[in-house]
Amino acid sequence: MLVPLTRQKFEQLVPLIATGLQYKYYWGNFSNFLQRLLISVVTVVVILLVKALFRLEFGSIVFVLGVISAFFWLWYPVFQASMRNSQCRRYKYSGFFRGRVLDWWITDQLIGKQETVNSKGELVIVENREKQINLEIGDDTGFTIEFMAPLRPAHKAIARGQIAEMVLMSNRADLSSIEEFSDIYFPSRNLWVSDYPYLRRDFFNEVGRRLREDQQERPRRRRRRVEE
């Protein structure tokens, strides 16, 4: 089932400003935080040195730049998530898709390489790999998509035949060509599968609930008409 969404609903689902989950995604680990903090400190020091050496008269501008630089470690994840959201919001059309898990499998994904030296002084290349869950989602019309995300312990609950919901994005009004899709939600397990949390999950759950109620209401209306 694929139901077109209005532009207003789509922009509510994919907000312009980062949500808490999106901010957490780009916050990263402690190493990422230290890198941002180092950039903040170095930038502030450079601004102070330039001001002291050249005696700049643009005090207000320098102050604003200093504040922005000092809090770079805090606001940069918001900027990264907002930019990623804006890329999705460039698509003109979207739709709410409900299908079922046709198949799933686990793969190893190469996420990076590191060069190191062993005890013999030889150069060794270490591959960093991460297990990924691959999902094939489809509906009765024959439409299918393949989705890949980092494997998590909660994914053990996924099985073939389970209902899966997501948002599809396209530049065609009839959604005949899908350009991008969001994270996947399994309502029976209250489980999200994703790498990046594109959607406002509270609003998506509400949209899904209403569509499920409408779908259940249609057969009842048909039965009433037949009985009459």
NORJOQUI-V824399 format. One record per pair of residues at least 4 apart in sequence whose ideal C-beta (glycine too) atoms are under 7 Angstrom apart, sorted by the first residue. I is the first residue (numbers start at 1). GAP is how many residues later the second one is. D is the distance in whole Angstrom. If there is no record, write none. Layout:
i=I gap=GAP d=D
i=I gap=GAP d=D
This chain:
i=1 gap=97 d=5
i=1 gap=138 d=6
i=2 gap=93 d=5
i=2 gap=95 d=5
i=2 gap=166 d=7
i=2 gap=173 d=6
i=3 gap=92 d=6
i=3 gap=93 d=5
i=3 gap=208 d=6
i=4 gap=89 d=7
i=4 gap=91 d=5
i=4 gap=171 d=7
i=5 gap=4 d=5
i=5 gap=5 d=5
i=5 gap=89 d=5
i=5 gap=90 d=6
i=5 gap=91 d=6
i=6 gap=4 d=7
i=7 gap=4 d=6
i=8 gap=4 d=7
i=9 gap=4 d=6
i=9 gap=198 d=7
i=10 gap=4 d=6
i=10 gap=84 d=4
i=11 gap=78 d=7
i=12 gap=188 d=7
i=12 gap=191 d=5
i=13 gap=154 d=6
i=13 gap=186 d=5
i=13 gap=187 d=6
i=13 gap=190 d=6
i=13 gap=191 d=6
i=14 gap=71 d=6
i=14 gap=74 d=5
i=14 gap=75 d=6
i=14 gap=184 d=6
i=14 gap=185 d=7
i=15 gap=4 d=6
i=15 gap=70 d=6
i=15 gap=185 d=6
i=16 gap=66 d=6
i=16 gap=69 d=6
i=16 gap=70 d=7
i=16 gap=73 d=7
i=17 gap=65 d=6
i=18 gap=4 d=4
i=18 gap=5 d=5
i=18 gap=60 d=5
i=18 gap=63 d=3
i=18 gap=64 d=5
i=18 gap=67 d=7
i=19 gap=4 d=7
i=19 gap=181 d=6
i=20 gap=4 d=6
i=21 gap=4 d=7
i=21 gap=176 d=4
i=22 gap=4 d=7
i=22 gap=59 d=4
i=22 gap=175 d=6
i=23 gap=4 d=6
i=23 gap=54 d=5
i=23 gap=55 d=6
i=23 gap=58 d=6
i=25 gap=56 d=7
i=25 gap=171 d=6
i=25 gap=172 d=6
i=26 gap=51 d=4
i=26 gap=54 d=4
i=26 gap=55 d=5
i=27 gap=50 d=5
i=28 gap=4 d=3
i=28 gap=5 d=7
i=30 gap=4 d=6
i=31 gap=4 d=7
i=32 gap=4 d=7
i=33 gap=4 d=6
i=33 gap=40 d=7
i=34 gap=4 d=6
i=35 gap=4 d=7
i=36 gap=4 d=6
i=36 gap=36 d=6
i=36 gap=37 d=4
i=36 gap=40 d=6
i=37 gap=4 d=6
i=37 gap=36 d=5
i=38 gap=4 d=6
i=39 gap=4 d=6
i=39 gap=33 d=6
i=40 gap=4 d=6
i=40 gap=29 d=6
i=40 gap=30 d=6
i=40 gap=32 d=4
i=40 gap=33 d=5
i=41 gap=4 d=6
i=42 gap=4 d=6
i=43 gap=4 d=6
i=43 gap=26 d=4
i=43 gap=29 d=7
i=44 gap=4 d=6
i=44 gap=22 d=6
i=44 gap=25 d=5
i=44 gap=26 d=5
i=45 gap=4 d=6
i=46 gap=4 d=6
i=47 gap=4 d=6
i=47 gap=15 d=6
i=47 gap=18 d=6
i=47 gap=19 d=5
i=47 gap=22 d=6
i=48 gap=4 d=6
i=49 gap=4 d=6
i=50 gap=4 d=6
i=50 gap=6 d=7
i=51 gap=5 d=5
i=51 gap=11 d=5
i=56 gap=6 d=6
i=58 gap=4 d=6
i=59 gap=4 d=6
i=60 gap=4 d=7
i=61 gap=4 d=6
i=62 gap=4 d=6
i=63 gap=4 d=7
i=64 gap=4 d=6
i=65 gap=4 d=6
i=66 gap=4 d=6
i=67 gap=4 d=7
i=68 gap=4 d=7
i=71 gap=4 d=6
i=72 gap=4 d=5
i=75 gap=4 d=6
i=76 gap=4 d=6
i=77 gap=4 d=6
i=78 gap=4 d=6
i=79 gap=4 d=6
i=80 gap=4 d=7
i=81 gap=4 d=6
i=82 gap=4 d=6
i=83 gap=4 d=7
i=84 gap=112 d=7
i=85 gap=4 d=6
i=86 gap=4 d=7
i=88 gap=81 d=6
i=88 gap=92 d=6
i=88 gap=110 d=6
i=91 gap=78 d=4
i=91 gap=79 d=6
i=91 gap=80 d=6
i=91 gap=88 d=6
i=91 gap=89 d=6
i=92 gap=79 d=5
i=93 gap=77 d=5
i=93 gap=78 d=7
i=93 gap=79 d=7
i=93 gap=80 d=6
i=93 gap=82 d=6
i=94 gap=73 d=6
i=94 gap=74 d=6
i=94 gap=75 d=5
i=95 gap=73 d=5
i=95 gap=80 d=5
i=96 gap=71 d=6
i=96 gap=111 d=6
i=96 gap=115 d=6
i=97 gap=68 d=7
i=97 gap=69 d=5
i=97 gap=71 d=5
i=98 gap=65 d=6
i=98 gap=67 d=5
i=99 gap=38 d=5
i=99 gap=39 d=5
i=99 gap=40 d=4
i=99 gap=65 d=6
i=100 gap=38 d=7
i=100 gap=61 d=6
i=100 gap=62 d=6
i=100 gap=63 d=6
i=100 gap=64 d=7
i=101 gap=34 d=6
i=101 gap=36 d=6
i=101 gap=57 d=6
i=101 gap=58 d=7
i=101 gap=59 d=5
i=101 gap=60 d=6
i=101 gap=61 d=5
i=101 gap=63 d=6
i=102 gap=34 d=4
i=102 gap=35 d=7
i=102 gap=36 d=5
i=102 gap=42 d=7
i=102 gap=58 d=7
i=103 gap=33 d=4
i=103 gap=57 d=6
i=104 gap=29 d=6
i=104 gap=30 d=6
i=104 gap=31 d=5
i=104 gap=54 d=6
i=105 gap=29 d=5
i=106 gap=25 d=6
i=106 gap=27 d=6
i=106 gap=45 d=6
i=107 gap=25 d=5
i=107 gap=27 d=6
i=108 gap=21 d=5
i=108 gap=23 d=6
i=109 gap=20 d=6
i=109 gap=21 d=5
i=109 gap=23 d=5
i=110 gap=17 d=6
i=110 gap=19 d=6
i=111 gap=17 d=5
i=111 gap=18 d=7
i=111 gap=19 d=5
i=112 gap=16 d=4
i=113 gap=12 d=6
i=113 gap=13 d=7
i=113 gap=14 d=6
i=113 gap=15 d=7
i=114 gap=12 d=5
i=114 gap=14 d=7
i=115 gap=8 d=6
i=115 gap=10 d=6
i=116 gap=8 d=5
i=116 gap=10 d=6
i=117 gap=4 d=6
i=117 gap=5 d=7
i=117 gap=6 d=6
i=117 gap=7 d=7
i=118 gap=4 d=5
i=118 gap=6 d=5
i=130 gap=20 d=6
i=131 gap=20 d=4
i=132 gap=16 d=5
i=132 gap=17 d=7
i=132 gap=18 d=6
i=132 gap=19 d=6
i=133 gap=16 d=6
i=133 gap=18 d=5
i=133 gap=22 d=5
i=133 gap=60 d=7
i=134 gap=12 d=7
i=134 gap=14 d=5
i=135 gap=12 d=5
i=135 gap=49 d=7
i=135 gap=58 d=7
i=136 gap=8 d=6
i=136 gap=10 d=5
i=137 gap=7 d=7
i=137 gap=8 d=5
i=137 gap=10 d=6
i=137 gap=27 d=5
i=137 gap=47 d=7
i=138 gap=5 d=6
i=138 gap=6 d=4
i=139 gap=4 d=6
i=145 gap=33 d=7
i=145 gap=36 d=6
i=147 gap=37 d=6
i=149 gap=44 d=5
i=149 gap=45 d=6
i=149 gap=46 d=5
i=150 gap=45 d=6
i=151 gap=4 d=6
i=154 gap=37 d=6
i=155 gap=38 d=7
i=157 gap=32 d=5
i=157 gap=34 d=6
i=158 gap=4 d=6
i=158 gap=28 d=7
i=162 gap=24 d=6
i=162 gap=26 d=6
i=163 gap=23 d=7
i=163 gap=24 d=6
i=163 gap=25 d=6
i=164 gap=20 d=5
i=164 gap=22 d=6
i=165 gap=20 d=5
i=165 gap=22 d=6
i=165 gap=43 d=5
i=166 gap=15 d=6
i=166 gap=16 d=5
i=166 gap=17 d=7
i=166 gap=18 d=5
i=166 gap=19 d=7
i=167 gap=14 d=7
i=167 gap=15 d=4
i=167 gap=32 d=6
i=168 gap=7 d=6
i=168 gap=10 d=5
i=168 gap=13 d=5
i=169 gap=10 d=6
i=169 gap=11 d=4
i=169 gap=12 d=7
i=170 gap=5 d=5
i=170 gap=7 d=6
i=170 gap=8 d=5
i=170 gap=9 d=5
i=171 gap=8 d=6
i=172 gap=4 d=5
i=172 gap=5 d=5
i=182 gap=16 d=4
i=182 gap=17 d=5
i=183 gap=9 d=6
i=183 gap=10 d=6
i=183 gap=11 d=3
i=183 gap=14 d=6
i=183 gap=15 d=6
i=183 gap=16 d=6
i=184 gap=9 d=5
i=184 gap=10 d=7
i=185 gap=7 d=6
i=185 gap=19 d=7
i=186 gap=5 d=4
i=187 gap=21 d=6
i=192 gap=9 d=7
i=199 gap=5 d=5
i=200 gap=4 d=6
i=201 gap=4 d=6
i=202 gap=4 d=7
i=203 gap=4 d=6
i=204 gap=4 d=6
i=205 gap=4 d=6
i=206 gap=4 d=7
i=207 gap=4 d=6
i=208 gap=4 d=6
i=209 gap=4 d=6
i=210 gap=4 d=6
i=211 gap=4 d=6
i=212 gap=4 d=6
i=213 gap=4 d=6
i=214 gap=4 d=7
i=217 gap=4 d=6
i=218 gap=4 d=7
i=219 gap=4 d=6
i=220 gap=4 d=6
i=221 gap=4 d=7
i=222 gap=4 d=6
i=223 gap=4 d=6
i=224 gap=4 d=6
